Amino acid sequence: MKSFASDNYAGAHPAVLDALLQVNVDHVPSYGDDPYTEAALAALGEHFGTQMHARFVFNGTAANILCLSALLAPWDAVIAARTAHINTDECGAPERVAGIKVITVDTPDGKLTPELIAPTIESLQGFQHARQPKVVSISNVSELGTVYTPAETRELAEYVHSRNMYLHVDGARLANAAAAQGVGLADLTTAAGVDALSLGGTKNGMLCGEAALWFGAAASAVQDNSFMLCKASAMLGSKTRFLSAQFSALYGSDLWQLCATQANTMAARLARGLPDSCTLAYAPDANEVFAHLPKDSIAPLQQRFHFYTWQEGSADSDCVRWVTSWDTRPEEVDALLDDLTSRISCVGGYVDKERG
């Protein structure tokens, strides 16, 4: 059974596994004081510039918690979309591990804008009985498969900075967002004014590992204490070389772009091949496709193609999510489309305005 449930289901890219084998020799210092970690940091610096501070961790939840907690006082809070991963899919870890208050805002497509967050910020800032909003966190790609453009990110950063706040990006699929728009990683982060980034790798060909990065003034503010915070939060790996070597393999070449482009191309193939009667729930900007399926068709399809029912819809249909990966092949997408077309007629949802 082929999985379209998540890009987490995919294995590691052979180049990543080879990189792990190459560093699995001799003894090197632990906790990141090794030449392999130094090389990985240099590779990331080529993308994000020298005004960067980074820590490698094992998963995205850890990267998000570390990025955010380093920027927050105990009385501060984070503003995020209601659909954000830190709010819906981390089992309360930000609250439990770091005491982070997440204040949510409703969005039509998973993306925050200055207009959407302004009422919340303006009502809370300076009110001494409330947690003070200090960070705005966005996901790029969003949890609904939509992407922020460099201009949209920059607009958010400018507004956030005008309120003496930081902008954080949950970049679990940042590579997909960049590849989808034909831009560099910096265009969606440092060049757009982002202060902190949870940089993904696991969803794009790595075995495990993510990175917490801070830029500019934020980097200067956290670099003296990030090691202790990482250790105190149970996120510091002793054999860091096995995390950092993967980042060198992925981001020290164009492998990140190749993997993300393959996943995005397969998602576009899937969205483009849907039956004429099938409209999409959200714009399929990167490697996730959301569509409404008749309820009675979902279980039979899932017997052959693993995917999730994302949200309940009308009495007759539910919204499902398909995710493509770096190793998804055209024939696998076509097999899903053939089975889908033979079974169903889709209903309701997002309509591409350019295509009508």
Secondary structure, DSSP 8 states (H G I E B T S, - for coil): -EE-S-GGGS---HHHHHHHHHHSSS---STT-SHHHHHHHHHHHHHH-SSEEEEEESSHHHHHHHHHHTT--TTEEEEEETT-HHHHSSTTHHHHHH--EEEEE--SSS---HHHHHHHHHHHTT-TTS-EEEEEEEESS-TTS----HHHHHHHHHHHHHTT-EEEEEETTHHHHHHHHT--TGGGTGGGT--EEEE--GGGT-SS-EEEEEEHHHHHHHTTTHHHHHHHTT---SSTHHHHHHHHHHHSSSHHHHHHHHHHHHHHHHHHTS-TT--BSS---SSEEEEEEEHHHHHHHHTTEE-EEEEE-SSSEEEEEEE--TT--HHHHHHHHHHHHHH------B--TTT-
